[in-house]
Amino acid sequence: MRRLAFVPLALAAVLFAGSIVSTAIAAEPIYTSSFSDVAVSGYDPVAYFTDNKPVKGSKEFSTRWEGAEWHFASAAHRDAFVADPMKYAPQFGGYCAYAVSQGATASADPTAWKIVDGKLYLNYDHDIATKWEQNIPGFIAQAKEKWPAVLAKK
């Protein structure tokens, strides 16, 4: 009788452990902080292209895409993003572009950014952005190559 009572408990433990492992393996394609599901730390991704600078977005002008909430400075920016999110979303899900080129992930500072060939790239901080700018084409090529594996191991 004791043995039968143990079986459901053991099964529950195995299922729980399996759910932890599958969660750890499945990476989110968009970087958000551990305490919020807001992309780009709440900055408006469209503003980098239209205003040529980082602009804080507002929850008032928001949308959901790829499992994250995106904030915008205006309804027009939100609507432009909704019409073509791939045009405005940061590359590599908004993770630090340099880190991805090294086969890892790191958060990104929305003020450490650059548009290259019409694509938005973010970096961990301004020091890393300076390092990344020393070989942008090479680091982008490395990051594109490593991105699928980086997501798989996250």
Phi and psi in radians as a Rosetta constraint file:
Dihedral C 1 N 2 CA 2 C 2 CIRCULARHARMONIC -1.058 0.35
Dihedral N 2 CA 2 C 2 N 3 CIRCULARHARMONIC -0.684 0.35
Dihedral C 2 N 3 CA 3 C 3 CIRCULARHARMONIC -1.065 0.35
Dihedral N 3 CA 3 C 3 N 4 CIRCULARHARMONIC -0.736 0.35
Dihedral C 3 N 4 CA 4 C 4 CIRCULARHARMONIC -1.155 0.35
Dihedral N 4 CA 4 C 4 N 5 CIRCULARHARMONIC -0.626 0.35
Dihedral C 4 N 5 CA 5 C 5 CIRCULARHARMONIC -1.172 0.35
Dihedral N 5 CA 5 C 5 N 6 CIRCULARHARMONIC -0.522 0.35
Dihedral C 5 N 6 CA 6 C 6 CIRCULARHARMONIC -1.288 0.35
Dihedral N 6 CA 6 C 6 N 7 CIRCULARHARMONIC -0.553 0.35
Dihedral C 6 N 7 CA 7 C 7 CIRCULARHARMONIC -1.033 0.35
Dihedral N 7 CA 7 C 7 N 8 CIRCULARHARMONIC -0.870 0.35
Dihedral C 7 N 8 CA 8 C 8 CIRCULARHARMONIC -1.083 0.35
Dihedral N 8 CA 8 C 8 N 9 CIRCULARHARMONIC -0.644 0.35
Dihedral C 8 N 9 CA 9 C 9 CIRCULARHARMONIC -1.134 0.35
Dihedral N 9 CA 9 C 9 N 10 CIRCULARHARMONIC -0.767 0.35
Dihedral C 9 N 10 CA 10 C 10 CIRCULARHARMONIC -1.129 0.35
Dihedral N 10 CA 10 C 10 N 11 CIRCULARHARMONIC -0.738 0.35
Dihedral C 10 N 11 CA 11 C 11 CIRCULARHARMONIC -1.090 0.35
Dihedral N 11 CA 11 C 11 N 12 CIRCULARHARMONIC -0.741 0.35
Dihedral C 11 N 12 CA 12 C 12 CIRCULARHARMONIC -1.078 0.35
Dihedral N 12 CA 12 C 12 N 13 CIRCULARHARMONIC -0.715 0.35
Dihedral C 12 N 13 CA 13 C 13 CIRCULARHARMONIC -1.106 0.35
Dihedral N 13 CA 13 C 13 N 14 CIRCULARHARMONIC -0.727 0.35
Dihedral C 13 N 14 CA 14 C 14 CIRCULARHARMONIC -1.144 0.35
Dihedral N 14 CA 14 C 14 N 15 CIRCULARHARMONIC -0.780 0.35
Dihedral C 14 N 15 CA 15 C 15 CIRCULARHARMONIC -1.115 0.35
Dihedral N 15 CA 15 C 15 N 16 CIRCULARHARMONIC -0.714 0.35
Dihedral C 15 N 16 CA 16 C 16 CIRCULARHARMONIC -1.101 0.35
Dihedral N 16 CA 16 C 16 N 17 CIRCULARHARMONIC -0.808 0.35
Dihedral C 16 N 17 CA 17 C 17 CIRCULARHARMONIC -1.073 0.35
Dihedral N 17 CA 17 C 17 N 18 CIRCULARHARMONIC -0.686 0.35
Dihedral C 17 N 18 CA 18 C 18 CIRCULARHARMONIC -1.117 0.35
Dihedral N 18 CA 18 C 18 N 19 CIRCULARHARMONIC -0.649 0.35
Dihedral C 18 N 19 CA 19 C 19 CIRCULARHARMONIC -1.213 0.35
Dihedral N 19 CA 19 C 19 N 20 CIRCULARHARMONIC -0.579 0.35
Dihedral C 19 N 20 CA 20 C 20 CIRCULARHARMONIC -1.161 0.35
Dihedral N 20 CA 20 C 20 N 21 CIRCULARHARMONIC -0.773 0.35
Dihedral C 20 N 21 CA 21 C 21 CIRCULARHARMONIC -1.113 0.35
Dihedral N 21 CA 21 C 21 N 22 CIRCULARHARMONIC -0.786 0.35
Dihedral C 21 N 22 CA 22 C 22 CIRCULARHARMONIC -1.163 0.35
Dihedral N 22 CA 22 C 22 N 23 CIRCULARHARMONIC -0.593 0.35
Dihedral C 22 N 23 CA 23 C 23 CIRCULARHARMONIC -1.171 0.35
Dihedral N 23 CA 23 C 23 N 24 CIRCULARHARMONIC -0.695 0.35
Dihedral C 23 N 24 CA 24 C 24 CIRCULARHARMONIC -1.187 0.35
Dihedral N 24 CA 24 C 24 N 25 CIRCULARHARMONIC -0.551 0.35
Dihedral C 24 N 25 CA 25 C 25 CIRCULARHARMONIC -1.378 0.35
Dihedral N 25 CA 25 C 25 N 26 CIRCULARHARMONIC -0.667 0.35
Dihedral C 25 N 26 CA 26 C 26 CIRCULARHARMONIC -1.321 0.35
Dihedral N 26 CA 26 C 26 N 27 CIRCULARHARMONIC 2.034 0.35
Dihedral C 26 N 27 CA 27 C 27 CIRCULARHARMONIC -1.615 0.35
Dihedral N 27 CA 27 C 27 N 28 CIRCULARHARMONIC 2.563 0.35
Dihedral C 27 N 28 CA 28 C 28 CIRCULARHARMONIC -1.397 0.35
Dihedral N 28 CA 28 C 28 N 29 CIRCULARHARMONIC 2.337 0.35
Dihedral C 28 N 29 CA 29 C 29 CIRCULARHARMONIC -1.263 0.35
Dihedral N 29 CA 29 C 29 N 30 CIRCULARHARMONIC -0.284 0.35
Dihedral C 29 N 30 CA 30 C 30 CIRCULARHARMONIC -2.084 0.35
Dihedral N 30 CA 30 C 30 N 31 CIRCULARHARMONIC 2.273 0.35
Dihedral C 30 N 31 CA 31 C 31 CIRCULARHARMONIC -1.265 0.35
Dihedral N 31 CA 31 C 31 N 32 CIRCULARHARMONIC 2.232 0.35
Dihedral C 31 N 32 CA 32 C 32 CIRCULARHARMONIC -2.385 0.35
Dihedral N 32 CA 32 C 32 N 33 CIRCULARHARMONIC 2.780 0.35
Dihedral C 32 N 33 CA 33 C 33 CIRCULARHARMONIC -1.276 0.35
Dihedral N 33 CA 33 C 33 N 34 CIRCULARHARMONIC 2.945 0.35
Dihedral C 33 N 34 CA 34 C 34 CIRCULARHARMONIC -1.244 0.35
Dihedral N 34 CA 34 C 34 N 35 CIRCULARHARMONIC -0.264 0.35
Dihedral C 34 N 35 CA 35 C 35 CIRCULARHARMONIC -1.946 0.35
Dihedral N 35 CA 35 C 35 N 36 CIRCULARHARMONIC 0.073 0.35
Dihedral C 35 N 36 CA 36 C 36 CIRCULARHARMONIC -2.692 0.35
Dihedral N 36 CA 36 C 36 N 37 CIRCULARHARMONIC 2.641 0.35
Dihedral C 36 N 37 CA 37 C 37 CIRCULARHARMONIC -1.820 0.35
Dihedral N 37 CA 37 C 37 N 38 CIRCULARHARMONIC 0.473 0.35
Dihedral C 37 N 38 CA 38 C 38 CIRCULARHARMONIC -1.587 0.35
Dihedral N 38 CA 38 C 38 N 39 CIRCULARHARMONIC 2.228 0.35
Dihedral C 38 N 39 CA 39 C 39 CIRCULARHARMONIC -1.333 0.35
Dihedral N 39 CA 39 C 39 N 40 CIRCULARHARMONIC 2.714 0.35
Dihedral C 39 N 40 CA 40 C 40 CIRCULARHARMONIC 0.899 0.35
Dihedral N 40 CA 40 C 40 N 41 CIRCULARHARMONIC 0.588 0.35
Dihedral C 40 N 41 CA 41 C 41 CIRCULARHARMONIC 0.900 0.35
Dihedral N 41 CA 41 C 41 N 42 CIRCULARHARMONIC 0.510 0.35
Dihedral C 41 N 42 CA 42 C 42 CIRCULARHARMONIC 1.512 0.35
Dihedral N 42 CA 42 C 42 N 43 CIRCULARHARMONIC 0.056 0.35
Dihedral C 42 N 43 CA 43 C 43 CIRCULARHARMONIC -1.416 0.35
Dihedral N 43 CA 43 C 43 N 44 CIRCULARHARMONIC 2.679 0.35
Dihedral C 43 N 44 CA 44 C 44 CIRCULARHARMONIC -1.439 0.35
Dihedral N 44 CA 44 C 44 N 45 CIRCULARHARMONIC 1.929 0.35
Dihedral C 44 N 45 CA 45 C 45 CIRCULARHARMONIC -1.161 0.35
Dihedral N 45 CA 45 C 45 N 46 CIRCULARHARMONIC -0.458 0.35
Dihedral C 45 N 46 CA 46 C 46 CIRCULARHARMONIC -1.243 0.35
Dihedral N 46 CA 46 C 46 N 47 CIRCULARHARMONIC -0.583 0.35
Dihedral C 46 N 47 CA 47 C 47 CIRCULARHARMONIC -1.068 0.35
Dihedral N 47 CA 47 C 47 N 48 CIRCULARHARMONIC -0.540 0.35
Dihedral C 47 N 48 CA 48 C 48 CIRCULARHARMONIC -1.000 0.35
Dihedral N 48 CA 48 C 48 N 49 CIRCULARHARMONIC -0.608 0.35
Dihedral C 48 N 49 CA 49 C 49 CIRCULARHARMONIC -1.515 0.35
Dihedral N 49 CA 49 C 49 N 50 CIRCULARHARMONIC -0.679 0.35
Dihedral C 49 N 50 CA 50 C 50 CIRCULARHARMONIC -1.568 0.35
Dihedral N 50 CA 50 C 50 N 51 CIRCULARHARMONIC -0.609 0.35
Dihedral C 50 N 51 CA 51 C 51 CIRCULARHARMONIC -1.831 0.35
Dihedral N 51 CA 51 C 51 N 52 CIRCULARHARMONIC -0.129 0.35
Dihedral C 51 N 52 CA 52 C 52 CIRCULARHARMONIC 0.989 0.35
Dihedral N 52 CA 52 C 52 N 53 CIRCULARHARMONIC 0.617 0.35
Dihedral C 52 N 53 CA 53 C 53 CIRCULARHARMONIC -2.870 0.35
Dihedral N 53 CA 53 C 53 N 54 CIRCULARHARMONIC 2.793 0.35
Dihedral C 53 N 54 CA 54 C 54 CIRCULARHARMONIC -1.276 0.35
Dihedral N 54 CA 54 C 54 N 55 CIRCULARHARMONIC 2.343 0.35
Dihedral C 54 N 55 CA 55 C 55 CIRCULARHARMONIC -2.303 0.35
Dihedral N 55 CA 55 C 55 N 56 CIRCULARHARMONIC 2.257 0.35
Dihedral C 55 N 56 CA 56 C 56 CIRCULARHARMONIC -1.155 0.35
Dihedral N 56 CA 56 C 56 N 57 CIRCULARHARMONIC 2.337 0.35
Dihedral C 56 N 57 CA 57 C 57 CIRCULARHARMONIC -1.540 0.35
Dihedral N 57 CA 57 C 57 N 58 CIRCULARHARMONIC 3.141 0.35
Dihedral C 57 N 58 CA 58 C 58 CIRCULARHARMONIC -2.271 0.35
Dihedral N 58 CA 58 C 58 N 59 CIRCULARHARMONIC 2.486 0.35
Dihedral C 58 N 59 CA 59 C 59 CIRCULARHARMONIC -1.054 0.35
Dihedral N 59 CA 59 C 59 N 60 CIRCULARHARMONIC -0.465 0.35
Dihedral C 59 N 60 CA 60 C 60 CIRCULARHARMONIC -1.014 0.35
Dihedral N 60 CA 60 C 60 N 61 CIRCULARHARMONIC -0.611 0.35
Dihedral C 60 N 61 CA 61 C 61 CIRCULARHARMONIC -1.990 0.35
Dihedral N 61 CA 61 C 61 N 62 CIRCULARHARMONIC 1.419 0.35
Dihedral C 61 N 62 CA 62 C 62 CIRCULARHARMONIC -2.311 0.35
Dihedral N 62 CA 62 C 62 N 63 CIRCULARHARMONIC 2.850 0.35
Dihedral C 62 N 63 CA 63 C 63 CIRCULARHARMONIC -2.631 0.35
Dihedral N 63 CA 63 C 63 N 64 CIRCULARHARMONIC 2.896 0.35
Dihedral C 63 N 64 CA 64 C 64 CIRCULARHARMONIC -1.926 0.35
Dihedral N 64 CA 64 C 64 N 65 CIRCULARHARMONIC 2.408 0.35
Dihedral C 64 N 65 CA 65 C 65 CIRCULARHARMONIC -2.717 0.35
Dihedral N 65 CA 65 C 65 N 66 CIRCULARHARMONIC 2.357 0.35
Dihedral C 65 N 66 CA 66 C 66 CIRCULARHARMONIC 0.918 0.35
Dihedral N 66 CA 66 C 66 N 67 CIRCULARHARMONIC 0.687 0.35
Dihedral C 66 N 67 CA 67 C 67 CIRCULARHARMONIC 1.384 0.35
Dihedral N 67 CA 67 C 67 N 68 CIRCULARHARMONIC 0.110 0.35
Dihedral C 67 N 68 CA 68 C 68 CIRCULARHARMONIC -2.200 0.35
Dihedral N 68 CA 68 C 68 N 69 CIRCULARHARMONIC 2.769 0.35
Dihedral C 68 N 69 CA 69 C 69 CIRCULARHARMONIC -1.695 0.35
Dihedral N 69 CA 69 C 69 N 70 CIRCULARHARMONIC 2.331 0.35
Dihedral C 69 N 70 CA 70 C 70 CIRCULARHARMONIC -2.010 0.35
Dihedral N 70 CA 70 C 70 N 71 CIRCULARHARMONIC 2.323 0.35
Dihedral C 70 N 71 CA 71 C 71 CIRCULARHARMONIC -1.897 0.35
Dihedral N 71 CA 71 C 71 N 72 CIRCULARHARMONIC 2.594 0.35
Dihedral C 71 N 72 CA 72 C 72 CIRCULARHARMONIC -2.370 0.35
Dihedral N 72 CA 72 C 72 N 73 CIRCULARHARMONIC 2.733 0.35
Dihedral C 72 N 73 CA 73 C 73 CIRCULARHARMONIC -1.380 0.35
Dihedral N 73 CA 73 C 73 N 74 CIRCULARHARMONIC -0.305 0.35
Dihedral C 73 N 74 CA 74 C 74 CIRCULARHARMONIC -2.698 0.35
Dihedral N 74 CA 74 C 74 N 75 CIRCULARHARMONIC 2.859 0.35
Dihedral C 74 N 75 CA 75 C 75 CIRCULARHARMONIC -1.126 0.35
Dihedral N 75 CA 75 C 75 N 76 CIRCULARHARMONIC -0.624 0.35
Dihedral C 75 N 76 CA 76 C 76 CIRCULARHARMONIC -1.091 0.35
Dihedral N 76 CA 76 C 76 N 77 CIRCULARHARMONIC -0.724 0.35
Dihedral C 76 N 77 CA 77 C 77 CIRCULARHARMONIC -1.154 0.35
Dihedral N 77 CA 77 C 77 N 78 CIRCULARHARMONIC -0.758 0.35
Dihedral C 77 N 78 CA 78 C 78 CIRCULARHARMONIC -1.019 0.35
Dihedral N 78 CA 78 C 78 N 79 CIRCULARHARMONIC -0.800 0.35
Dihedral C 78 N 79 CA 79 C 79 CIRCULARHARMONIC -1.145 0.35
Dihedral N 79 CA 79 C 79 N 80 CIRCULARHARMONIC -0.642 0.35
Dihedral C 79 N 80 CA 80 C 80 CIRCULARHARMONIC -1.115 0.35
Dihedral N 80 CA 80 C 80 N 81 CIRCULARHARMONIC -0.737 0.35
Dihedral C 80 N 81 CA 81 C 81 CIRCULARHARMONIC -1.119 0.35
Dihedral N 81 CA 81 C 81 N 82 CIRCULARHARMONIC -0.820 0.35
Dihedral C 81 N 82 CA 82 C 82 CIRCULARHARMONIC -1.034 0.35
Dihedral N 82 CA 82 C 82 N 83 CIRCULARHARMONIC -0.653 0.35
Dihedral C 82 N 83 CA 83 C 83 CIRCULARHARMONIC -1.201 0.35
Dihedral N 83 CA 83 C 83 N 84 CIRCULARHARMONIC -0.534 0.35
Dihedral C 83 N 84 CA 84 C 84 CIRCULARHARMONIC -2.718 0.35
Dihedral N 84 CA 84 C 84 N 85 CIRCULARHARMONIC 1.232 0.35
Dihedral C 84 N 85 CA 85 C 85 CIRCULARHARMONIC -1.062 0.35
Dihedral N 85 CA 85 C 85 N 86 CIRCULARHARMONIC -0.568 0.35
Dihedral C 85 N 86 CA 86 C 86 CIRCULARHARMONIC -1.144 0.35
Dihedral N 86 CA 86 C 86 N 87 CIRCULARHARMONIC -0.424 0.35
Dihedral C 86 N 87 CA 87 C 87 CIRCULARHARMONIC -1.251 0.35
Dihedral N 87 CA 87 C 87 N 88 CIRCULARHARMONIC -0.583 0.35
Dihedral C 87 N 88 CA 88 C 88 CIRCULARHARMONIC -1.891 0.35
Dihedral N 88 CA 88 C 88 N 89 CIRCULARHARMONIC -0.453 0.35
Dihedral C 88 N 89 CA 89 C 89 CIRCULARHARMONIC -1.129 0.35
Dihedral N 89 CA 89 C 89 N 90 CIRCULARHARMONIC 2.480 0.35
Dihedral C 89 N 90 CA 90 C 90 CIRCULARHARMONIC -1.139 0.35
Dihedral N 90 CA 90 C 90 N 91 CIRCULARHARMONIC 2.596 0.35
Dihedral C 90 N 91 CA 91 C 91 CIRCULARHARMONIC -1.154 0.35
Dihedral N 91 CA 91 C 91 N 92 CIRCULARHARMONIC 2.699 0.35
Dihedral C 91 N 92 CA 92 C 92 CIRCULARHARMONIC 0.987 0.35
Dihedral N 92 CA 92 C 92 N 93 CIRCULARHARMONIC 0.635 0.35
Dihedral C 92 N 93 CA 93 C 93 CIRCULARHARMONIC 1.155 0.35
Dihedral N 93 CA 93 C 93 N 94 CIRCULARHARMONIC 0.231 0.35
Dihedral C 93 N 94 CA 94 C 94 CIRCULARHARMONIC 1.494 0.35
Dihedral N 94 CA 94 C 94 N 95 CIRCULARHARMONIC 0.071 0.35
Dihedral C 94 N 95 CA 95 C 95 CIRCULARHARMONIC -1.277 0.35
Dihedral N 95 CA 95 C 95 N 96 CIRCULARHARMONIC 2.840 0.35
Dihedral C 95 N 96 CA 96 C 96 CIRCULARHARMONIC -1.029 0.35
Dihedral N 96 CA 96 C 96 N 97 CIRCULARHARMONIC 2.142 0.35
Dihedral C 96 N 97 CA 97 C 97 CIRCULARHARMONIC -1.096 0.35
Dihedral N 97 CA 97 C 97 N 98 CIRCULARHARMONIC -0.673 0.35
Dihedral C 97 N 98 CA 98 C 98 CIRCULARHARMONIC -1.146 0.35
Dihedral N 98 CA 98 C 98 N 99 CIRCULARHARMONIC -0.768 0.35
Dihedral C 98 N 99 CA 99 C 99 CIRCULARHARMONIC -1.038 0.35
Dihedral N 99 CA 99 C 99 N 100 CIRCULARHARMONIC -0.756 0.35
Dihedral C 99 N 100 CA 100 C 100 CIRCULARHARMONIC -1.090 0.35
Dihedral N 100 CA 100 C 100 N 101 CIRCULARHARMONIC -0.668 0.35
Dihedral C 100 N 101 CA 101 C 101 CIRCULARHARMONIC -1.106 0.35
Dihedral N 101 CA 101 C 101 N 102 CIRCULARHARMONIC -0.380 0.35
Dihedral C 101 N 102 CA 102 C 102 CIRCULARHARMONIC -1.678 0.35
Dihedral N 102 CA 102 C 102 N 103 CIRCULARHARMONIC 0.082 0.35
Dihedral C 102 N 103 CA 103 C 103 CIRCULARHARMONIC 1.478 0.35
Dihedral N 103 CA 103 C 103 N 104 CIRCULARHARMONIC 0.393 0.35
Dihedral C 103 N 104 CA 104 C 104 CIRCULARHARMONIC -2.375 0.35
Dihedral N 104 CA 104 C 104 N 105 CIRCULARHARMONIC 3.131 0.35
Dihedral C 104 N 105 CA 105 C 105 CIRCULARHARMONIC -2.146 0.35
Dihedral N 105 CA 105 C 105 N 106 CIRCULARHARMONIC 2.683 0.35
Dihedral C 105 N 106 CA 106 C 106 CIRCULARHARMONIC -2.691 0.35
Dihedral N 106 CA 106 C 106 N 107 CIRCULARHARMONIC 2.701 0.35
Dihedral C 106 N 107 CA 107 C 107 CIRCULARHARMONIC -1.110 0.35
Dihedral N 107 CA 107 C 107 N 108 CIRCULARHARMONIC 2.977 0.35
Dihedral C 107 N 108 CA 108 C 108 CIRCULARHARMONIC -2.295 0.35
Dihedral N 108 CA 108 C 108 N 109 CIRCULARHARMONIC 2.528 0.35
Dihedral C 108 N 109 CA 109 C 109 CIRCULARHARMONIC -1.611 0.35
Dihedral N 109 CA 109 C 109 N 110 CIRCULARHARMONIC 2.050 0.35
Dihedral C 109 N 110 CA 110 C 110 CIRCULARHARMONIC -1.066 0.35
Dihedral N 110 CA 110 C 110 N 111 CIRCULARHARMONIC -0.227 0.35
Dihedral C 110 N 111 CA 111 C 111 CIRCULARHARMONIC -1.629 0.35
Dihedral N 111 CA 111 C 111 N 112 CIRCULARHARMONIC -0.044 0.35
Dihedral C 111 N 112 CA 112 C 112 CIRCULARHARMONIC -1.877 0.35
Dihedral N 112 CA 112 C 112 N 113 CIRCULARHARMONIC 1.492 0.35
Dihedral C 112 N 113 CA 113 C 113 CIRCULARHARMONIC -2.424 0.35
Dihedral N 113 CA 113 C 113 N 114 CIRCULARHARMONIC 2.881 0.35
Dihedral C 113 N 114 CA 114 C 114 CIRCULARHARMONIC -2.805 0.35
Dihedral N 114 CA 114 C 114 N 115 CIRCULARHARMONIC 2.463 0.35
Dihedral C 114 N 115 CA 115 C 115 CIRCULARHARMONIC -1.753 0.35
Dihedral N 115 CA 115 C 115 N 116 CIRCULARHARMONIC 2.181 0.35
Dihedral C 115 N 116 CA 116 C 116 CIRCULARHARMONIC -2.235 0.35
Dihedral N 116 CA 116 C 116 N 117 CIRCULARHARMONIC 2.156 0.35
Dihedral C 116 N 117 CA 117 C 117 CIRCULARHARMONIC 0.883 0.35
Dihedral N 117 CA 117 C 117 N 118 CIRCULARHARMONIC 0.720 0.35
Dihedral C 117 N 118 CA 118 C 118 CIRCULARHARMONIC 1.334 0.35
Dihedral N 118 CA 118 C 118 N 119 CIRCULARHARMONIC 0.219 0.35
Dihedral C 118 N 119 CA 119 C 119 CIRCULARHARMONIC -2.099 0.35
Dihedral N 119 CA 119 C 119 N 120 CIRCULARHARMONIC 2.461 0.35
Dihedral C 119 N 120 CA 120 C 120 CIRCULARHARMONIC -1.582 0.35
Dihedral N 120 CA 120 C 120 N 121 CIRCULARHARMONIC 2.255 0.35
Dihedral C 120 N 121 CA 121 C 121 CIRCULARHARMONIC -2.146 0.35
Dihedral N 121 CA 121 C 121 N 122 CIRCULARHARMONIC 2.397 0.35
Dihedral C 121 N 122 CA 122 C 122 CIRCULARHARMONIC -2.015 0.35
Dihedral N 122 CA 122 C 122 N 123 CIRCULARHARMONIC 2.691 0.35
Dihedral C 122 N 123 CA 123 C 123 CIRCULARHARMONIC -2.277 0.35
Dihedral N 123 CA 123 C 123 N 124 CIRCULARHARMONIC 2.881 0.35
Dihedral C 123 N 124 CA 124 C 124 CIRCULARHARMONIC -1.011 0.35
Dihedral N 124 CA 124 C 124 N 125 CIRCULARHARMONIC -0.801 0.35
Dihedral C 124 N 125 CA 125 C 125 CIRCULARHARMONIC -2.782 0.35
Dihedral N 125 CA 125 C 125 N 126 CIRCULARHARMONIC -3.095 0.35
Dihedral C 125 N 126 CA 126 C 126 CIRCULARHARMONIC -1.226 0.35
Dihedral N 126 CA 126 C 126 N 127 CIRCULARHARMONIC -0.548 0.35
Dihedral C 126 N 127 CA 127 C 127 CIRCULARHARMONIC -1.135 0.35
Dihedral N 127 CA 127 C 127 N 128 CIRCULARHARMONIC -0.774 0.35
Dihedral C 127 N 128 CA 128 C 128 CIRCULARHARMONIC -1.170 0.35
Dihedral N 128 CA 128 C 128 N 129 CIRCULARHARMONIC -0.678 0.35
Dihedral C 128 N 129 CA 129 C 129 CIRCULARHARMONIC -1.038 0.35
Dihedral N 129 CA 129 C 129 N 130 CIRCULARHARMONIC -0.684 0.35
Dihedral C 129 N 130 CA 130 C 130 CIRCULARHARMONIC -1.107 0.35
Dihedral N 130 CA 130 C 130 N 131 CIRCULARHARMONIC -0.746 0.35
Dihedral C 130 N 131 CA 131 C 131 CIRCULARHARMONIC -1.118 0.35
Dihedral N 131 CA 131 C 131 N 132 CIRCULARHARMONIC -0.758 0.35
Dihedral C 131 N 132 CA 132 C 132 CIRCULARHARMONIC -1.090 0.35
Dihedral N 132 CA 132 C 132 N 133 CIRCULARHARMONIC -0.650 0.35
Dihedral C 132 N 133 CA 133 C 133 CIRCULARHARMONIC -1.206 0.35
Dihedral N 133 CA 133 C 133 N 134 CIRCULARHARMONIC -0.232 0.35
Dihedral C 133 N 134 CA 134 C 134 CIRCULARHARMONIC -1.236 0.35
Dihedral N 134 CA 134 C 134 N 135 CIRCULARHARMONIC -0.375 0.35
Dihedral C 134 N 135 CA 135 C 135 CIRCULARHARMONIC -2.697 0.35
Dihedral N 135 CA 135 C 135 N 136 CIRCULARHARMONIC 0.995 0.35
Dihedral C 135 N 136 CA 136 C 136 CIRCULARHARMONIC -0.942 0.35
Dihedral N 136 CA 136 C 136 N 137 CIRCULARHARMONIC -0.901 0.35
Dihedral C 136 N 137 CA 137 C 137 CIRCULARHARMONIC -1.039 0.35
Dihedral N 137 CA 137 C 137 N 138 CIRCULARHARMONIC -0.721 0.35
Dihedral C 137 N 138 CA 138 C 138 CIRCULARHARMONIC -1.152 0.35
Dihedral N 138 CA 138 C 138 N 139 CIRCULARHARMONIC -0.760 0.35
Dihedral C 138 N 139 CA 139 C 139 CIRCULARHARMONIC -1.195 0.35
Dihedral N 139 CA 139 C 139 N 140 CIRCULARHARMONIC -0.637 0.35
Dihedral C 139 N 140 CA 140 C 140 CIRCULARHARMONIC -1.113 0.35
Dihedral N 140 CA 140 C 140 N 141 CIRCULARHARMONIC -0.780 0.35
Dihedral C 140 N 141 CA 141 C 141 CIRCULARHARMONIC -1.062 0.35
Dihedral N 141 CA 141 C 141 N 142 CIRCULARHARMONIC -0.768 0.35
Dihedral C 141 N 142 CA 142 C 142 CIRCULARHARMONIC -1.115 0.35
Dihedral N 142 CA 142 C 142 N 143 CIRCULARHARMONIC -0.731 0.35
Dihedral C 142 N 143 CA 143 C 143 CIRCULARHARMONIC -1.149 0.35
Dihedral N 143 CA 143 C 143 N 144 CIRCULARHARMONIC -0.730 0.35
Dihedral C 143 N 144 CA 144 C 144 CIRCULARHARMONIC -1.062 0.35
Dihedral N 144 CA 144 C 144 N 145 CIRCULARHARMONIC -0.691 0.35
Dihedral C 144 N 145 CA 145 C 145 CIRCULARHARMONIC -1.187 0.35
Dihedral N 145 CA 145 C 145 N 146 CIRCULARHARMONIC -0.692 0.35
Dihedral C 145 N 146 CA 146 C 146 CIRCULARHARMONIC -1.553 0.35
Dihedral N 146 CA 146 C 146 N 147 CIRCULARHARMONIC -0.296 0.35
Dihedral C 146 N 147 CA 147 C 147 CIRCULARHARMONIC -0.949 0.35
Dihedral N 147 CA 147 C 147 N 148 CIRCULARHARMONIC -0.830 0.35
Dihedral C 147 N 148 CA 148 C 148 CIRCULARHARMONIC -1.033 0.35
Dihedral N 148 CA 148 C 148 N 149 CIRCULARHARMONIC -0.727 0.35
Dihedral C 148 N 149 CA 149 C 149 CIRCULARHARMONIC -1.228 0.35
Dihedral N 149 CA 149 C 149 N 150 CIRCULARHARMONIC -0.611 0.35
Dihedral C 149 N 150 CA 150 C 150 CIRCULARHARMONIC -1.096 0.35
Dihedral N 150 CA 150 C 150 N 151 CIRCULARHARMONIC -0.771 0.35
Dihedral C 150 N 151 CA 151 C 151 CIRCULARHARMONIC -1.124 0.35
Dihedral N 151 CA 151 C 151 N 152 CIRCULARHARMONIC -0.688 0.35
Dihedral C 151 N 152 CA 152 C 152 CIRCULARHARMONIC -1.175 0.35
Dihedral N 152 CA 152 C 152 N 153 CIRCULARHARMONIC -0.551 0.35
Dihedral C 152 N 153 CA 153 C 153 CIRCULARHARMONIC -1.657 0.35
Dihedral N 153 CA 153 C 153 N 154 CIRCULARHARMONIC -0.132 0.35
